[in-house]
Structure formats: C-alpha cells, structure tokens
Amino acid sequence: MSGATEKFDTAMAKWQEWQDAPWGRLRYAIAEANLLRHLGGDGPPLRILDLAGGDGGDAVRLAARGHRVTVVDHAPAMLAAATERAAAAGLTERITCVHADVTALPPDLAEGEFDVVLCHNLLQYVDDVPGTLAAALAPLQRGGLFSVMAINRHSAALTAAVREMDPAAALAALDTDRARTQTFDMALRLHTAEEITPVLRTLGCEDVRHYGIRGFCDYITDDARKHEPAFYARLEQLELATTDRPPYMHTARLFQLTARKK
C-alpha cells in the first residue's frame, strides 16, 4: 500500500490535469447528478463520508450544496490538495480531511452513522472486494445512501477497438479483468456492475440502481472537439440522458451503483 500511496502522491499534476479535461469534468458532473436523484433538495445538511476521496473532487461539489463531508484517503498529497481545494472554494468548515486506510478507519468514523458513504474509484486497486465494501458500508446508518464507482470491464474491449484501433487488444480484453492506469502507472482489476450488485445485496443493501458514466465521451476519438464549450455542453446533455438507459450504461467507461443500507 505504501508503494501505491507514493504513486498517487507523485502523479498529482497528471491527476489534476485529467480532472480539468472534459472527460474528468464529465466523471464528476454525472456522478453528482446521479447522487442528487437520491439525496433530495430539502432538509438539513447530510453527513457524508467520502472514502478514498483523493483531492476532494466529489467532496467540494457536495459541500457546496451545504453538506458536511469527511474525506478519507491514504495519500498525503491527495489530502493536502483536498484541503487547498476546500479553502479556495470557501468550504473549509464543511470539509474535513482524514489520513487513513478505508479498511482501518478510526473508531469515530467507523461508527459514525453517516447519512451517505461514497466509495468511488477504489475497487480497481484492491484484491478483497467484498471485504472492502463491507468496511465501506460499516459507517453508514440504516437507510443511508451508498455509492460505489469503478471502471467498467465491459468498456475495455470497446476502448481498445475504437480509440486504439487495435482489434487484437480488444479481443484479448474480452477475457481478462486486468488493465493498467497511465496516470498512476499501476495495475488495475476491472469489474462490472453485474458482478458488484449481488455483492452489495449480500452485504445488506437494497434498491440497487445502476448508472453508467461516460457512455459516449470515451468512444469519440476527436478529443479536441470535447474542449469546445458548445460541444461539451451537448455531450454532457447526452451523457445525462443516457446514464441510466440501456444499453449505454452497460458499455460506459465507468459504472456507478447506488443502494440503501437495510
């Protein structure tokens, strides 16, 4: 884990560049929109726990809506960036950063009875998926909202064929769950929503909803067009319209599952 932490720390510049790019902005915008379907617009501020929350990409958006967010991450540089981002947005009082491992949370967090728990982009880095999800669900109160996001294995073959024009790589991707991230130069394990959904139900979740993120963006090869404001706006509308619409959610680059804890 220490080696992985070092890679996250040293890749901060690349990560922030990715976040600012159209595909990064879409990842956060669509995830937020999907969460808002379940959070509602009225009522008191919610207590949200953002596990492996990195530099606060999700946290800042939710804190700006009035919620109180605790960001947990194992990479010090990520947490430092999250603290800076919160300060720049005037949200220091609503965002708390904690250096910890998701599977070894401090007691006050592990027993925190949070209203919402996010577990975004963590599963691809762990070996024990059920154990990680169980640890992530522990701080969530009964009836609370859980959101998990990961890279969709179904997208790997499409990405290789469409973006890389490599049918051989696409064929190979059909029968493997392994990949590699260029940003952090790390091995990944890919999953599908169909695999994770029954795990969530086994762990005591109900009302599991499946969303896809970036169902079109990653298969449009003209990346320059995506930086044009008008084109990006139309692309975001398309992504929002298809995030829960078959078959697009099944082939999107990322899947997001929301559920309620029994």
C-alpha angles and dihedrals in degrees: 000000000000091000091051091049091054091052091051090050096049094045095057095114093051091046094052091047088053092050092053092050119093093256091052093048090050092051091058097037095052093043090052092048091051092050092050090059087069105029099062126213102255135061135058123319114284127232106237128188114203107196117201083004094164114193095350103267093147095030097059092052092051094042089052086061090057101265126131112238131193112200117204121191138152095218114084094203091054091052091047089053090048090053091050092047092051091050093048090053093046091244102118093120092054100045125065121185122209127186106220146116116260092232093049105044121170111262094250089059099036089056096033100119092220122191093221133019123193123201102177125168096350105104094072090063099050134075099205105059098170091047092048093048091047090053090047093051095048096081092049118101121230110280091019124137120255122193123189125181132184143155110283113237090206089067096057097081092044091050092051094047100041105032101029097032088223112136092176091056090046091053091050091048091061091071104038137070093199128102140146132238115227094199095059099018092230137134115254136198113217125215139183132228089240090061098044098045096070090045089057091049091050089053092055105271127138138184092038112189124195123215132174124217121205098007092164109014097076093050095053102091097196098087092171092066090056090065091060107100096223094047092046092051091053091045092052090051090052092048092049091049094052103036091105099023122107133264094016097061089057095056100036118122092246133028124211123196124192123191143163122241113236 
